[in-house]
Amino acid sequence: MSKETLVNRIVEAEGISRRDAVKAVDMVFGAVQASLVAGDDITIVGFGKFSVKDRPARTGRNPSTGETIQIAASKAPSFSAGKSLKDALKK
C-alpha cells in the first residue's frame, strides 16, 4: 500500500478532506520518525512496536571482485508485530 492509497482510504472511511487526511498521515509518520531518531521506542498496543536496532561493524565481500571490505556499524529501524496484528494475519 502506498501513502496515496492510505490517504484515499482515510478520506473514504472518515469523510474528511483530502488535505486533512494527508496532514494526519504526515503527522503520524513524522512523529514515529522523530521518536526513533531520538532513540525512543514506539508501542502501539494491539498493532506493534517500532524501535531502532544497532548493527555492528562487520567484514563483507565485494561480489564483483571477491575483495574483503569493512562494513561500518549502522542503525536500522525495526518493527515487531503485536498479538492482535499477528492473530489477524492467521485468518
C-alpha positions as CSV (number, residue, x, y, z in Angstrom):
1,M,0.0,0.0,0.0
2,S,1.3,3.4,-0.9
3,K,0.9,6.6,1.1
4,E,-1.5,7.8,-1.6
5,T,-3.7,4.7,-1.1
6,L,-3.6,5.1,2.6
7,V,-4.8,8.7,2.3
8,N,-7.6,7.7,-0.1
9,R,-8.8,5.0,2.4
10,I,-8.9,7.6,5.2
11,V,-10.8,10.1,3.1
12,E,-13.4,7.4,2.1
13,A,-13.8,5.9,5.6
14,E,-14.0,9.1,7.6
15,G,-15.4,11.6,5.0
16,I,-12.7,14.2,5.8
17,S,-11.0,16.4,3.3
18,R,-8.0,15.1,1.4
19,R,-5.9,17.9,2.8
20,D,-6.7,16.9,6.4
21,A,-6.1,13.2,5.6
22,V,-2.6,14.0,4.1
23,K,-1.8,16.2,7.1
24,A,-2.8,13.4,9.6
25,V,-0.8,10.8,7.8
26,D,2.3,13.1,7.6
27,M,1.9,13.9,11.3
28,V,1.8,10.2,12.3
29,F,4.8,9.3,10.2
30,G,6.7,12.4,11.3
31,A,6.1,11.6,15.0
32,V,7.3,8.0,14.5
33,Q,10.4,9.2,12.7
34,A,11.2,11.8,15.3
35,S,10.8,9.4,18.2
36,L,13.1,6.8,16.5
37,V,15.7,9.5,15.8
38,A,15.6,10.5,19.5
39,G,16.2,6.8,20.4
40,D,12.7,6.2,21.8
41,D,10.6,3.1,21.0
42,I,7.0,3.5,19.9
43,T,4.5,0.9,21.1
44,I,1.0,0.9,19.6
45,V,-1.0,-1.7,21.7
46,G,-2.5,-4.3,19.5
47,F,-0.5,-3.2,16.4
48,G,3.2,-3.5,17.2
49,K,6.4,-1.9,18.3
50,F,8.8,0.3,16.3
51,S,12.4,0.5,17.6
52,V,16.0,1.1,16.4
53,K,18.5,-1.7,16.3
54,D,22.2,-1.3,16.2
55,R,24.1,-3.2,13.5
56,P,27.7,-3.9,14.5
57,A,30.6,-3.3,12.1
58,R,31.5,-6.4,10.1
59,T,33.6,-7.8,7.3
60,G,32.0,-8.3,4.0
61,R,32.9,-9.3,0.5
62,N,32.6,-7.4,-2.8
63,P,30.6,-9.7,-5.0
64,S,32.2,-8.4,-8.2
65,T,35.9,-8.7,-7.2
66,G,35.8,-11.0,-4.2
67,E,37.8,-8.4,-2.3
68,T,37.2,-8.2,1.5
69,I,35.7,-5.0,2.7
70,Q,34.8,-3.4,6.0
71,I,31.1,-2.6,6.5
72,A,30.6,0.2,9.0
73,A,28.3,0.0,12.1
74,S,24.8,1.4,11.5
75,K,21.4,1.8,12.9
76,A,18.2,0.3,11.3
77,P,14.5,0.7,12.1
78,S,12.8,-2.4,13.3
79,F,9.1,-3.4,13.7
80,S,7.7,-6.2,15.8
81,A,4.1,-7.1,15.2
82,G,1.7,-7.1,18.2
83,K,-0.5,-10.1,19.1
84,S,-3.7,-8.6,17.6
85,L,-2.0,-8.0,14.2
86,K,-0.4,-11.5,14.2
87,D,-3.8,-13.0,15.0
88,A,-5.5,-11.0,12.2
89,L,-3.0,-12.4,9.7
90,K,-3.7,-16.0,10.7
91,K,-7.3,-15.8,9.5
